[in-house]
């Protein structure tokens, strides 16, 4: 059995960027990535919107604020370096009425504190950015928001890692660990240090190591609806003023990397971790555990979960879903929307002590393992500086020792 300096569980964007960061710092270290699927980015990393966020949604003392700004710059530079598709289309945040102007003010304040470019646009001038966008009195424009192809980025990271000597083992599912060994469905892997970047399963793996005991993953299903009539009715990303009390940004218009238009996503509470469609990925154990927590949230109405759940379930009705986007534009053809796109599942961490959703990144570990417990949106944007942060924490836990 080959022993590795680092074994990483999970070949999503976080696992891929951590492997890349390790090899940048320690070119001679041995790294392998274990992935239960047949290729990289099979779940959230390959199913997300592809939007590179700018970093103005998050409070100044958060990891998200720091890493979103840096990650946006790093990911745009990476795409340009390797000739990957990049749509630097920007973003408008619009208000529907006077009650939302205070929300715009707060976003502008956060942007200023975080050092992120965010520009006031008067209602009369909004047409210069997107003739179809509609707002009340004023809006905010983010020129650094962009779109990428998430699968293209992850495939490039895979090939870059392989060229640096990182070994990939696909169809290899974590079972347990014992005495410096990871036991999988495809054999046993000895390691000096383990990194858990398993996304939807990060909490259960962390629990095996004695970490993350106050947390559990609550999955939320995100679905987008494609506008098939044309690619021209919307020119830029158009977002509503979000409810900053929860981590969801609301239904919005997204311009994809090829210029296509879609609206979404939903944030529908899912009943098991891979609850994409029908009974796909059904697990009775997961179902009982997750529904149990969702029932608690519904009864206690923590973070207004009851209203959120009922509102989100209504989005399965296509006409209602489309209507949510109508207020942000002057005109859109409701018959121009085609099919629902491939759903994604957001691995959202819940603090089981407070029954509150955890909004920032969370990692826990020691001198033998590190566990990425919460890496939700905008984790794709943040991935490169976040990976550097994770490796920094690993070095601290190991006393700065290299392999």
Secondary structure, DSSP 8 states (H G I E B T S, - for coil): --EEEEEEE--SHHHHHHHHHHHHH-TT--EEEE-SSSSS--SHHHHS--EE--S-SS-TTSHHHHHHHHHHHHHHHHHHHHT--EE---EEEE-SSGGGHHHHHHHHHHHHHHT---EEEEGGGGGGT-TTB--SSEEEEETT-EEE-HHHHHHHHHHHHHHTT-EEE-S--EEEEETTEEEETTEEEEEEEEEE--GGGHHHHHHHTT--TTEEEEEEEE-EEEE-S-S-S--SEEEE---TTSS---SEEEE-TTS-EEEE---EE-SSTT-SSTTTT--HHHHHHHHHHHHHHHHHTGGGHHHHHHHHHGGGSHHHHHHHHHTTBS---GGGEEEE---EEEEEEEETTTTEE--S-EEEE-SSEEEEEE--SSHHHHHHHHHHHHHHHHHHHTTT---
